[in-house]
Amino acid sequence: MKPPAIIPLACCLLATLSLQAAAPDSTHVLERVAEYRTLRTDFHRLPYANPALMWRRHATSLTEVETGAHFRHEDRPVVMQQGDGHRLATVGVRSFANRAEGSLWGEAGYSNGTYTNLKWNETSDFALLYPYVMGDSVGGDLRSEQYRFQGGYAGRAGRIVWGAEAAYRATLAYRQVDPRPRNIAARLQAALGAAWDGWTRYRLGLSVHASKYKQENNIKFYNEQGSPALYHFTGLGIDYYRFRGERKETYYKGYTLGASLDLLPRDGSGWAATVAWRRFQFEKIISSLNELPMAEVVEYVGQAETGYTCHQGDRSWGVRADATLLHRAGTENLFGTPANNIYPLIASARQYARRVTAGTLVAYYERKTPGSWAWAVQPRLSLCRQTEAYASPARQMAATHFTTHLTLQGSKQWNGVLLTAGLSGEWTASLHPSLQLEAGAQGAGLEALYNNFAALSASRGDAGAHVRADFAIRSRCSLYLAARYTYACYTDGNLAHSATAVLGVAF
């Protein structure tokens, strides 16, 4: 990352830390940490995308500053274009503060590390921009630096609660051997929300969301003996043949618009519901061809969540149902014979489509017992159907996944120490996977397509454990250590390991 990027990061860290300093909380730090670690705190997530509903989300204020390391390795890549793992070092701060006039929250972070063995993809934010990425048959490790800022404020004006939030994320990715991509990506997000607080038990909220995205995706070769061909992929292993080869300079630009309608109980007990909608659109432009607009994606996402929670003394429980509908359509532009390096647009064809339908049912039960003990259990069931299709040549890939998950968590506080630990297990069954290709199918991206379909077709078992120990330095400050490990085993023999270790201070 260039030095100027460190300056706003440091400023944002200081600004976020000042939230807590401006509103010190007299509650013991271990009690505040325990509140933030409960399953009840994050049971409803979708409503809190409305910044107005962040008003008094937590009863206490808390800031955490931490540094950590993250590791993941897959014996074979689950998604070949995203590599078989990563090694990252991170530093970050997050804060929530209640003040007399309102609630403030913020987060800032920086990560630096390597994503290993990427192939058929030289574009950052693959999941966001797929299928229109640029790639080659060589690939390799990719260095990445990322910084992110996010902050918001919620206040009250009579019976109206209002809130605003903004976030910014920037990424620099590069490789120092051929092929040498240099990707600079940035995303700016903003949200405004309001809620009616005139009822006894509930708040009714409305929010609007917007974001802007841009990425410069350029590749260079320094080897005088030649370089591999570059491919502009269009989906399911197909590439835009006409622009294959030396077109190494591209960029993406896009935006998002969305809205939500939310119902949330004021005291944490009662019914909650959210209906949200989002439209995301971006263009892929080949800048080395006089800003040629190669393709465009339009994606619609609808989400719904409803559930009931009850909090009574030392007991809390809840049940929730979620649903997601996603439709992504990719349109490719067709061009005539160029004149003076200008390609006339003659037609457009909608070639790529992706659809996802998903539903989840989740519940939790949490209880505090005598002796400063607490325990919780959270089961979850989910069903997801996803399909991808390409019009010509006709190709289709589909699979259904049924997932069962269980989390167990317990905590104990004694003599200035808070210990929290948990276990989780998950089984994902792959049902009726299918891959349909035209006769004699060919294409540079078929290797990645077959690899990814094999992972999509395999069932998977996951097991994980996490632990965190907080040591109170004084009543308002603690030092904490946290670790997490997850093991995944696929029925096709693939294994995956991930681990995280964190050292931090809470106050």
C-alpha positions as CSV (number, residue, x, y, z in Angstrom):
1,M,0.0,0.0,0.0
2,K,1.3,3.4,-0.8
3,P,2.3,5.6,2.2
4,P,-0.6,8.1,1.7
5,A,-3.1,5.2,2.4
6,I,-1.6,4.8,5.9
7,I,-2.4,8.4,6.8
8,P,-6.2,8.1,6.5
9,L,-6.1,4.7,8.2
10,A,-4.3,6.2,11.2
11,C,-6.8,9.1,11.3
12,C,-9.7,6.8,11.2
13,L,-8.3,4.6,13.9
14,L,-7.9,7.6,16.2
15,A,-11.4,8.9,15.3
16,T,-12.9,5.5,16.1
17,L,-11.1,5.3,19.4
18,S,-12.3,8.7,20.4
19,L,-15.9,7.4,20.3
20,Q,-15.3,5.5,23.5
21,A,-13.1,8.1,25.1
22,A,-15.8,10.7,24.7
23,A,-18.4,8.5,26.4
24,P,-16.7,6.3,29.1
25,D,-18.8,3.4,30.4
26,S,-18.6,2.7,34.1
27,T,-19.8,-0.9,33.7
28,H,-17.0,-3.4,34.3
29,V,-15.2,-4.2,31.1
30,L,-15.8,-8.0,31.4
31,E,-19.5,-7.5,31.8
32,R,-19.5,-5.4,28.6
33,V,-17.5,-7.9,26.7
34,A,-19.8,-10.7,27.8
35,E,-22.8,-8.7,26.5
36,Y,-21.2,-8.3,23.1
37,R,-20.3,-12.0,22.8
38,T,-23.8,-13.4,23.4
39,L,-25.7,-15.1,20.6
40,R,-28.6,-12.8,21.2
41,T,-26.6,-9.7,20.2
42,D,-26.2,-10.8,16.6
43,F,-29.3,-13.0,16.2
44,H,-31.0,-10.3,14.0
45,R,-28.6,-8.8,11.5
46,L,-30.6,-7.7,8.5
47,P,-32.6,-4.9,10.4
48,Y,-29.3,-3.3,11.5
49,A,-28.4,-2.5,7.9
50,N,-30.8,0.4,8.7
51,P,-28.5,2.8,10.6
52,A,-31.5,4.3,12.5
53,L,-32.0,1.0,14.3
54,M,-28.5,1.1,15.6
55,W,-29.8,3.5,18.2
56,R,-29.1,2.0,21.6
57,R,-28.4,-1.4,19.9
58,H,-26.1,-2.2,22.9
59,A,-26.8,-1.3,26.5
60,T,-23.1,-0.5,27.0
61,S,-20.2,1.0,25.1
62,L,-17.1,-1.0,24.0
63,T,-14.0,-0.5,21.9
64,E,-11.7,-3.3,20.8
65,V,-8.3,-2.8,19.2
66,E,-6.6,-5.9,17.9
67,T,-4.0,-7.4,15.7
68,G,-4.1,-10.9,14.3
69,A,-3.1,-13.5,11.7
70,H,-5.4,-15.5,9.5
71,F,-4.6,-18.7,7.6
72,R,-6.5,-21.0,5.2
73,H,-5.4,-23.9,3.1
74,E,-7.3,-26.3,0.8
75,D,-5.7,-29.4,-0.6
76,R,-7.5,-28.6,-3.9
77,P,-9.0,-25.2,-4.5
78,V,-12.8,-25.2,-4.0
79,V,-13.0,-22.3,-6.4
80,M,-9.9,-22.4,-8.7
81,Q,-10.1,-18.7,-9.6
82,Q,-9.8,-17.8,-5.8
83,G,-6.8,-20.0,-5.1
84,D,-6.3,-22.6,-2.4
85,G,-5.8,-20.4,0.6
86,H,-4.4,-17.3,2.1
87,R,-2.0,-15.9,4.8
88,L,-3.0,-12.5,6.2
89,A,-1.8,-10.2,8.9
90,T,-4.4,-7.7,10.2
91,V,-4.8,-4.8,12.5
92,G,-8.2,-3.2,13.3
93,V,-10.4,-1.4,15.7
94,R,-14.2,-1.4,16.2
95,S,-16.2,0.7,18.6
96,F,-19.8,1.3,19.7
97,A,-20.6,4.2,22.1
98,N,-23.8,5.4,23.7
99,R,-23.9,9.1,24.4
100,A,-26.7,11.2,25.8
101,E,-27.6,12.6,22.3
102,G,-27.1,9.5,20.3
103,S,-25.2,6.3,19.4
104,L,-22.0,6.2,17.5
105,W,-20.2,3.3,16.0
106,G,-17.1,2.8,13.8
107,E,-14.7,0.3,12.4
108,A,-11.3,0.5,10.7
109,G,-8.9,-2.2,9.6
110,Y,-5.9,-3.0,7.5
111,S,-4.8,-6.4,6.1
112,N,-1.7,-7.5,4.3
113,G,-0.9,-10.9,3.0
114,T,-0.9,-13.4,0.1
115,Y,-3.6,-15.4,-1.6
116,T,-2.1,-18.6,-2.9
117,N,-2.2,-20.4,-6.3
118,L,-4.9,-18.5,-8.1
119,K,-5.4,-19.7,-11.7
120,W,-7.6,-18.5,-14.6
121,N,-8.2,-15.2,-12.7
122,E,-6.2,-12.0,-12.4
123,T,-9.0,-9.8,-11.3
124,S,-9.7,-8.8,-7.7
125,D,-13.2,-9.2,-6.1
126,F,-13.9,-12.3,-8.1
127,A,-17.2,-13.1,-6.4
128,L,-18.5,-9.6,-7.1
129,L,-17.5,-9.4,-10.7
130,Y,-17.9,-13.0,-11.9
131,P,-18.1,-14.1,-14.7
132,Y,-16.4,-11.1,-16.4
133,V,-12.9,-11.5,-15.1
134,M,-9.6,-11.6,-16.9
135,G,-7.3,-14.6,-16.5
136,D,-4.6,-16.9,-17.9
137,S,-3.3,-20.4,-17.5
138,V,-0.3,-19.5,-15.3
139,G,-1.6,-17.5,-12.4
140,G,0.2,-17.8,-9.1
141,D,0.3,-16.2,-5.6
142,L,-1.2,-12.8,-5.4
143,R,-0.1,-10.2,-2.8
144,S,-3.0,-8.1,-1.4
145,E,-3.3,-5.0,0.8
146,Q,-6.6,-3.7,1.9
147,Y,-7.9,-1.0,4.2
148,R,-11.5,-0.3,5.2
149,F,-13.3,2.4,7.2
150,Q,-16.9,2.4,8.4
151,G,-18.8,4.7,10.8
152,G,-22.2,5.8,11.6
153,Y,-24.4,7.9,13.9
154,A,-28.0,7.5,15.1
155,G,-29.9,10.3,16.9
156,R,-33.4,11.1,18.0
157,A,-35.8,13.9,17.1
158,G,-39.0,13.6,19.0
159,R,-40.6,10.3,18.0
160,I,-38.3,9.9,15.0
161,V,-35.0,8.0,15.3
162,W,-32.7,8.7,12.4
163,G,-29.3,7.4,11.4
164,A,-26.6,7.7,8.7
165,E,-23.7,5.4,7.9
166,A,-20.8,5.5,5.4
167,A,-18.1,2.9,4.6
168,Y,-15.0,2.8,2.3
169,R,-12.9,-0.2,1.2
170,A,-9.8,0.0,-0.9
171,T,-7.6,-2.9,-2.2
172,L,-4.3,-3.1,-3.9
173,A,-3.4,-6.5,-5.4
174,Y,-0.2,-7.4,-7.3
175,R,2.4,-10.0,-8.3
176,Q,6.1,-9.4,-8.9
177,V,6.6,-12.3,-11.4
178,D,4.9,-12.8,-14.8
179,P,2.0,-12.4,-15.3
180,R,2.0,-9.2,-13.2
181,P,-1.4,-7.9,-12.4
182,R,-1.8,-4.6,-10.7
183,N,-5.4,-4.1,-9.4
184,I,-6.7,-1.1,-7.6
185,A,-10.2,-1.5,-6.4
186,A,-12.4,0.8,-4.3
187,R,-16.0,0.7,-3.0
188,L,-17.8,3.6,-1.3
189,Q,-21.1,2.9,0.5
190,A,-23.6,5.1,2.2
191,A,-27.0,4.5,4.0
192,L,-29.7,6.7,5.5
193,G,-32.5,5.5,7.7
194,A,-35.4,6.6,9.8
195,A,-37.7,4.9,12.3
196,W,-40.9,5.7,14.0
197,D,-40.5,5.3,17.7
198,G,-43.9,6.4,18.9
199,W,-45.2,2.9,19.7
200,T,-44.8,1.2,23.1
201,R,-42.9,-1.9,22.0
202,Y,-41.8,-1.5,18.4
203,R,-39.9,0.7,16.0
204,L,-40.9,0.8,12.3
205,G,-38.0,1.8,10.0
206,L,-37.2,2.6,6.4
207,S,-33.7,2.9,4.9
208,V,-32.1,3.6,1.6
209,H,-28.6,2.4,0.5
210,A,-26.2,3.3,-2.3
211,S,-22.7,2.4,-3.3
212,K,-20.1,3.1,-6.0
213,Y,-17.5,0.6,-7.2
214,K,-14.4,0.9,-9.4
215,Q,-11.5,-1.3,-10.2
216,E,-8.5,-0.9,-12.5
217,N,-7.3,-4.3,-13.7
218,N,-4.0,-4.1,-15.7
219,I,-1.5,-6.9,-16.5
220,K,2.1,-6.6,-17.6
221,F,4.7,-9.2,-18.9
222,Y,8.4,-8.7,-18.7
223,N,9.6,-12.1,-20.0
224,E,11.2,-11.5,-23.4
225,Q,10.7,-15.2,-24.4
226,G,6.9,-14.7,-24.6
227,S,3.8,-14.6,-22.5
228,P,0.7,-16.7,-22.0
229,A,-2.6,-15.7,-23.7
230,L,-5.0,-13.6,-21.7
231,Y,-8.7,-14.5,-21.7
232,H,-11.7,-12.3,-21.1
233,F,-14.1,-14.8,-19.5
234,T,-17.8,-14.6,-20.0
235,G,-19.1,-17.5,-17.9
236,L,-19.0,-21.3,-17.5
237,G,-15.6,-21.7,-19.0
238,I,-16.3,-19.5,-22.1
239,D,-14.2,-16.4,-23.1
240,Y,-14.7,-13.6,-25.6
241,Y,-12.6,-15.1,-28.4
242,R,-12.2,-11.8,-30.4
243,F,-10.4,-10.0,-27.6
244,R,-8.2,-12.9,-26.5
245,G,-4.5,-12.1,-26.3
246,E,-2.9,-8.8,-25.7
247,R,-5.8,-6.7,-24.3
248,K,-4.3,-6.3,-20.9
249,E,-5.8,-3.1,-19.6
250,T,-9.4,-3.1,-18.3
251,Y,-11.5,-1.5,-15.6
252,Y,-14.9,-1.9,-14.0
253,K,-17.3,0.6,-12.8
254,G,-20.6,0.0,-11.0
255,Y,-23.1,1.1,-8.5
256,T,-25.7,-0.3,-6.1
257,L,-29.1,1.1,-5.0
258,G,-31.3,-0.5,-2.3
259,A,-33.9,-0.1,0.3
260,S,-35.4,-1.9,3.3
261,L,-38.5,-1.8,5.5
262,D,-37.9,-3.0,9.1
263,L,-39.8,-3.8,12.3
264,L,-37.8,-4.2,15.5
265,P,-38.8,-4.5,19.2
266,R,-37.5,-1.7,21.3
267,D,-36.4,-3.8,24.3
268,G,-35.1,-6.9,22.3
269,S,-38.2,-9.0,23.0
270,G,-40.9,-9.5,20.4
271,W,-41.3,-9.9,16.6
272,A,-38.7,-8.5,14.2
273,A,-39.1,-8.4,10.4
274,T,-37.2,-7.0,7.4
275,V,-37.8,-6.9,3.7
276,A,-34.8,-5.6,1.7
277,W,-34.2,-5.1,-2.0
278,R,-30.9,-4.3,-3.9
279,R,-29.9,-3.6,-7.5
280,F,-26.3,-3.9,-8.5
281,Q,-25.0,-3.0,-11.9
282,F,-21.5,-2.8,-13.4
283,E,-19.7,-2.6,-16.7
284,K,-16.4,-4.2,-17.9
285,I,-14.5,-1.8,-20.1
286,I,-11.3,-2.7,-22.1
287,S,-9.5,0.6,-21.9
288,S,-6.7,-0.5,-24.3
289,L,-9.4,-0.6,-27.0
290,N,-10.5,3.0,-26.7
291,E,-12.7,2.4,-23.7
292,L,-14.6,-0.5,-25.3
293,P,-17.7,-1.5,-23.2
294,M,-17.3,-5.3,-23.4
295,A,-20.1,-6.5,-21.1
296,E,-22.6,-5.4,-18.4
297,V,-24.1,-7.2,-15.4
298,V,-27.4,-6.4,-13.7
299,E,-28.1,-8.2,-10.4
300,Y,-31.3,-8.1,-8.3
301,V,-31.3,-9.4,-4.7
302,G,-34.4,-9.7,-2.5
303,Q,-34.1,-10.6,1.2
304,A,-36.7,-11.2,3.9
305,E,-36.3,-12.0,7.6
306,T,-38.8,-12.5,10.3
307,G,-38.4,-13.9,13.8
308,Y,-39.3,-13.7,17.5
309,T,-37.0,-13.2,20.4
310,C,-37.7,-13.3,24.2
311,H,-35.4,-12.0,26.9
312,Q,-36.4,-12.6,30.5
313,G,-33.9,-12.2,33.3
314,D,-31.2,-14.8,32.9
315,R,-32.8,-16.5,29.9
316,S,-33.1,-15.6,26.3
317,W,-34.3,-17.5,23.2
318,G,-35.4,-16.8,19.7
319,V,-36.4,-18.3,16.3
320,R,-35.9,-16.8,12.9
321,A,-36.6,-17.5,9.2
322,D,-34.7,-16.0,6.3
323,A,-35.2,-16.1,2.5
324,T,-33.0,-14.8,-0.3
325,L,-33.7,-14.5,-4.0
326,L,-30.9,-13.5,-6.4
327,H,-30.9,-13.0,-10.2
328,R,-27.8,-11.9,-12.1
329,A,-27.9,-11.4,-15.9
330,G,-24.8,-10.7,-18.0
331,T,-25.1,-8.9,-21.4
332,E,-22.2,-9.0,-23.9
333,N,-21.8,-6.3,-26.6
334,L,-21.1,-7.2,-30.2
335,F,-18.9,-4.9,-32.3
336,G,-18.2,-4.3,-36.0
337,T,-15.0,-3.8,-37.9
338,P,-12.9,-1.1,-36.1
339,A,-12.0,2.2,-37.8
340,N,-9.2,4.2,-36.2
341,N,-9.2,1.7,-33.2
342,I,-12.9,2.5,-32.6
343,Y,-15.2,-0.5,-32.5
344,P,-18.8,0.3,-33.5
345,L,-21.4,-1.3,-31.3
346,I,-23.8,-3.2,-33.5
347,A,-25.7,-5.5,-31.1
348,S,-26.0,-6.8,-27.5
349,A,-26.9,-10.3,-26.3
350,R,-27.9,-11.5,-22.9
351,Q,-25.8,-14.6,-22.5
352,Y,-25.2,-15.3,-18.8
353,A,-27.6,-15.9,-16.0
354,R,-27.3,-16.9,-12.4
355,R,-30.1,-17.6,-10.0
356,V,-30.0,-18.4,-6.3
357,T,-32.9,-19.3,-4.0
358,A,-32.1,-19.9,-0.4
359,G,-34.0,-20.3,2.9
360,T,-32.8,-20.6,6.5
361,L,-34.4,-21.5,9.8
362,V,-32.3,-20.8,12.9
363,A,-33.0,-20.7,16.6
364,Y,-31.0,-20.1,19.8
365,Y,-31.3,-20.6,23.6
366,E,-29.1,-18.8,26.1
367,R,-29.0,-18.9,29.8
368,K,-26.9,-17.5,32.7
369,T,-26.6,-19.8,35.7
370,P,-25.4,-19.3,39.3
371,G,-21.6,-18.9,39.7
372,S,-21.1,-16.6,36.7
373,W,-21.6,-19.4,34.2
374,A,-23.4,-18.9,30.9
375,W,-24.2,-21.3,28.1
376,A,-25.9,-21.2,24.7
377,V,-27.0,-23.4,21.8
378,Q,-27.9,-22.4,18.3
379,P,-29.2,-24.9,15.6
380,R,-29.6,-23.9,12.0
381,L,-31.1,-25.5,8.9
382,S,-30.8,-24.1,5.4
383,L,-31.6,-25.0,1.8
384,C,-30.0,-23.3,-1.2
385,R,-30.6,-23.9,-4.9
386,Q,-28.3,-22.2,-7.4
387,T,-28.1,-22.4,-11.2
388,E,-25.9,-20.9,-13.8
389,A,-26.6,-20.9,-17.5
390,Y,-25.0,-19.6,-20.7
391,A,-27.1,-19.1,-23.8
392,S,-24.8,-19.9,-26.8
393,P,-23.1,-22.3,-26.7
394,A,-25.7,-23.7,-24.4
395,R,-24.3,-24.7,-21.0
396,Q,-25.8,-25.1,-17.5
397,M,-24.6,-25.9,-14.0
398,A,-26.8,-26.4,-11.0
399,A,-26.8,-27.8,-7.5
400,T,-28.9,-27.9,-4.3
401,H,-27.3,-27.8,-0.9
402,F,-29.0,-28.8,2.4
403,T,-27.1,-27.7,5.5
404,T,-27.5,-28.6,9.2
405,H,-25.4,-26.7,11.7
406,L,-25.1,-26.6,15.5
407,T,-23.1,-24.2,17.7
408,L,-22.5,-24.7,21.4
409,Q,-21.0,-21.9,23.5
410,G,-20.2,-21.4,27.1
411,S,-18.5,-18.8,29.3
412,K,-17.2,-18.4,32.9
413,Q,-16.1,-15.3,34.7
414,W,-13.9,-15.4,37.8
415,N,-11.2,-13.3,39.5
416,G,-10.9,-10.8,36.7
417,V,-10.9,-13.3,33.9
418,L,-13.7,-14.0,31.4
419,L,-13.3,-17.2,29.4
420,T,-15.5,-17.9,26.4
421,A,-15.3,-21.1,24.3
422,G,-17.4,-22.8,21.7
423,L,-17.8,-25.8,19.4
424,S,-19.6,-26.0,16.0
425,G,-20.4,-28.7,13.6
426,E,-22.0,-28.6,10.2
427,W,-23.0,-31.0,7.4
428,T,-23.8,-29.9,3.9
429,A,-25.3,-32.4,1.5
430,S,-25.1,-31.7,-2.2
431,L,-28.3,-32.8,-3.9
432,H,-28.8,-33.4,-7.6
433,P,-25.8,-31.5,-9.0
434,S,-25.7,-31.3,-12.8
435,L,-23.4,-30.0,-15.5
436,Q,-24.6,-29.8,-19.1
437,L,-22.2,-28.9,-21.9
438,E,-22.6,-28.8,-25.7
439,A,-21.1,-31.7,-27.6
440,G,-17.3,-31.4,-28.0
441,A,-17.2,-28.6,-25.5
442,Q,-13.9,-26.7,-25.7
443,G,-12.6,-23.6,-24.0
444,A,-9.6,-22.3,-22.0
445,G,-11.7,-22.1,-18.8
446,L,-12.9,-25.7,-18.7
447,E,-10.3,-26.7,-16.2
448,A,-11.7,-24.3,-13.7
449,L,-15.2,-25.2,-14.6
450,Y,-14.6,-28.9,-13.9
451,N,-12.7,-28.2,-10.7
452,N,-15.4,-25.9,-9.3
453,F,-18.2,-28.3,-10.3
454,A,-16.5,-31.2,-8.5
455,A,-16.4,-29.1,-5.3
456,L,-20.0,-28.0,-5.9
457,S,-21.0,-31.7,-6.3
458,A,-19.3,-32.9,-3.1
459,S,-21.0,-33.0,0.3
460,R,-19.0,-31.5,3.1
461,G,-18.5,-31.8,6.9
462,D,-17.2,-29.0,9.0
463,A,-16.0,-28.9,12.6
464,G,-14.8,-25.9,14.5
465,A,-13.7,-24.6,17.8
466,H,-13.1,-21.1,19.2
467,V,-11.8,-19.7,22.5
468,R,-11.3,-16.2,23.9
469,A,-9.8,-15.2,27.2
470,D,-10.2,-11.7,28.6
471,F,-8.0,-10.5,31.5
472,A,-9.1,-7.4,33.3
473,I,-6.2,-5.0,33.7
474,R,-8.5,-2.6,35.6
475,S,-12.3,-2.2,35.7
476,R,-12.5,-0.4,32.4
477,C,-9.8,-2.2,30.3
478,S,-8.9,-5.8,29.5
479,L,-6.3,-7.7,27.4
480,Y,-7.7,-10.5,25.4
481,L,-6.4,-13.5,23.4
482,A,-8.6,-15.3,20.9
483,A,-8.2,-18.2,18.5
484,R,-10.4,-20.1,16.1
485,Y,-9.9,-23.3,14.1
486,T,-12.1,-24.9,11.4
487,Y,-11.6,-28.2,9.6
488,A,-13.6,-29.2,6.5
489,C,-13.7,-32.6,4.8
490,Y,-15.3,-33.1,1.4
491,T,-16.7,-36.4,0.1
492,D,-14.4,-36.1,-2.9
493,G,-11.4,-36.3,-0.6
494,N,-10.5,-32.6,-0.5
495,L,-9.5,-31.2,2.9
496,A,-9.5,-27.6,4.1
497,H,-8.1,-26.0,7.2
498,S,-8.5,-22.4,8.5
499,A,-7.1,-20.8,11.7
500,T,-7.2,-17.3,13.3
501,A,-5.2,-15.9,16.2
502,V,-5.9,-12.5,17.7
503,L,-4.4,-10.3,20.4
504,G,-6.3,-7.2,21.5
505,V,-7.3,-4.7,24.1
506,A,-10.9,-3.9,25.1
507,F,-12.1,-0.8,26.9
